[in-house]
Amino acid sequence: MNNSINILNKIVANIENVIVGKKKPVELILMSLICDGHVLIEDVPGVGKTSIVSCLAKSINSSFKRIQFTPDILPSDITGFTMYNQKSGEFVYHPGSIMSQIILADEINRTSPKTQASLLEVMEEKQVTVDGVTYKMPTPFMVLATQNPVEYLGTYPLPEAQLDRFLMKVSIGYPDRGEESHILSKFQLSNPIDVLEPVAESEEILKLQNEVRSIYSDKTINDYIVDIVSKTRTHPDIHLGSSPRGSLSLLRASQAWALYNNRNYVIPEDVKYMCVPVLSHRIVVKQEARLKKLSSEEIIYSILNSVKVPLVSSYEKE
């Protein structure tokens, strides 16, 4: 386990050579990667969304593609298409832009629902199907989609079915005064991303993904997760609660956080820490609650405060 912790710490430290003062979002994105999940990054332009994704891809020595979503992007641009080759007399598959290990889906809410839907199979099944033929994605595979939470003109909000495919929703936020000053000094002469070197390999990430699944979760922890998710389905301020996929995602994220904190078992604090990033985008807040300016994050916190925390002396598997 110590080797796993060292790898994770190296990746975080490597990304922090470029991204200043944003350790928590960096850790959450890395946790999603070792959970074999995808991330929705929701924040205003210019706070480092693209830079974090680029740094992650470089740090684990994986292939990386950036897709700039616009209204005229077609599903075939994403998944690829087949074209008839007159010389061979066969149809040849031309891979789309999704065929890479780390994908940055920039401003995903600016493309049409039809194109957004083309991502559903590839995110869930890790494969694309073109003209009846299935093509497997390279591993590890991760989609990091960005959207601007402020500007809605000309956008197509992601449907609940697609939001549910993202393991977490992460916000980066503005740097404080000292951090922004440090950014200016760091980027004054050159972009540090250009000289960033890998500190891990894709094979190590695949091993970490297997290790996360082996982290022990006691029945009391599983029941605690179910109680939290069940509350989202009965809360008076929530129109639509989280699906069972949300429960599985919360368990997996808690296992990853336990591994990152050098434990082979999950404790309630792991679940609490992961609740907001895993569940906040999986609920639909009622209009009355929005008028009261209640955010989905605040509602998740209120649910956490209302659910009894299991009292067990040790969760470690014997």
BELJO-V837397 format. One record per pair of residues at least 4 apart in sequence whose C-alpha atoms are under 6 Angstrom apart, sorted by the first residue. I is the first residue (numbers start at 1). GAP is how many residues later the second one is. D is the distance in whole Angstrom. If there is no record, write none. Layout:
I & GAP & D
I & GAP & D
This chain:
5 & 255 & 6
10 & 4 & 6
15 & 40 & 6
16 & 4 & 6
18 & 174 & 6
31 & 225 & 6
32 & 5 & 5
33 & 4 & 6
34 & 174 & 6
34 & 175 & 5
35 & 174 & 6
37 & 130 & 5
38 & 104 & 5
38 & 105 & 5
38 & 106 & 6
38 & 128 & 5
38 & 129 & 5
39 & 105 & 5
39 & 127 & 5
39 & 128 & 6
39 & 129 & 5
39 & 130 & 6
40 & 104 & 6
40 & 105 & 5
40 & 106 & 6
40 & 129 & 5
41 & 104 & 6
41 & 105 & 5
41 & 128 & 6
41 & 129 & 5
41 & 130 & 6
42 & 104 & 6
42 & 105 & 5
42 & 106 & 6
42 & 129 & 5
43 & 105 & 5
43 & 106 & 6
43 & 128 & 6
44 & 104 & 5
55 & 4 & 6
57 & 5 & 5
58 & 140 & 6
59 & 139 & 4
59 & 140 & 5
60 & 138 & 6
60 & 140 & 5
60 & 141 & 5
60 & 142 & 6
61 & 137 & 5
61 & 140 & 6
63 & 37 & 6
63 & 38 & 5
64 & 36 & 6
64 & 38 & 5
64 & 39 & 6
65 & 38 & 5
66 & 37 & 6
66 & 38 & 5
67 & 38 & 5
67 & 39 & 6
68 & 38 & 5
69 & 37 & 6
69 & 38 & 6
69 & 39 & 6
69 & 41 & 6
69 & 42 & 5
70 & 40 & 5
70 & 41 & 5
71 & 39 & 6
71 & 40 & 4
71 & 41 & 6
74 & 41 & 6
75 & 40 & 5
75 & 43 & 6
76 & 4 & 5
76 & 5 & 6
77 & 19 & 5
78 & 18 & 5
78 & 19 & 5
78 & 20 & 5
79 & 17 & 5
80 & 14 & 6
80 & 15 & 4
80 & 16 & 4
81 & 12 & 6
81 & 13 & 5
82 & 9 & 6
82 & 10 & 5
82 & 11 & 4
82 & 12 & 6
83 & 8 & 5
83 & 9 & 5
84 & 6 & 6
84 & 7 & 4
85 & 4 & 6
85 & 5 & 5
85 & 6 & 6
101 & 37 & 6
101 & 39 & 6
101 & 40 & 4
102 & 39 & 6
102 & 40 & 5
103 & 40 & 5
104 & 40 & 5
104 & 41 & 6
105 & 40 & 4
106 & 39 & 6
106 & 40 & 5
107 & 39 & 5
107 & 40 & 5
109 & 46 & 5
109 & 47 & 5
109 & 48 & 6
110 & 45 & 5
110 & 46 & 6
113 & 4 & 6
119 & 4 & 6
121 & 4 & 5
122 & 4 & 5
122 & 5 & 5
122 & 6 & 5
126 & 11 & 5
127 & 8 & 6
127 & 9 & 4
127 & 10 & 5
128 & 6 & 6
128 & 7 & 5
129 & 4 & 5
129 & 5 & 4
164 & 118 & 6
167 & 111 & 6
168 & 109 & 5
168 & 110 & 5
169 & 108 & 5
175 & 4 & 6
175 & 5 & 6
184 & 4 & 6
187 & 4 & 5
212 & 43 & 6
212 & 44 & 5
215 & 40 & 6
215 & 49 & 5
215 & 50 & 5
216 & 49 & 4
217 & 48 & 6
217 & 49 & 5
226 & 4 & 6
231 & 4 & 6
232 & 9 & 5
233 & 8 & 4
237 & 49 & 6
237 & 52 & 6
238 & 46 & 6
238 & 47 & 5
238 & 48 & 5
239 & 45 & 5
239 & 46 & 6
239 & 47 & 5
240 & 43 & 6
240 & 44 & 5
241 & 42 & 5
242 & 4 & 6
242 & 40 & 5
242 & 41 & 6
254 & 16 & 5
254 & 17 & 5
255 & 11 & 6
258 & 5 & 5
258 & 8 & 6
259 & 4 & 5
265 & 51 & 5
275 & 4 & 6
276 & 4 & 5
276 & 21 & 6
280 & 16 & 5
280 & 17 & 5
289 & 5 & 5
290 & 4 & 5
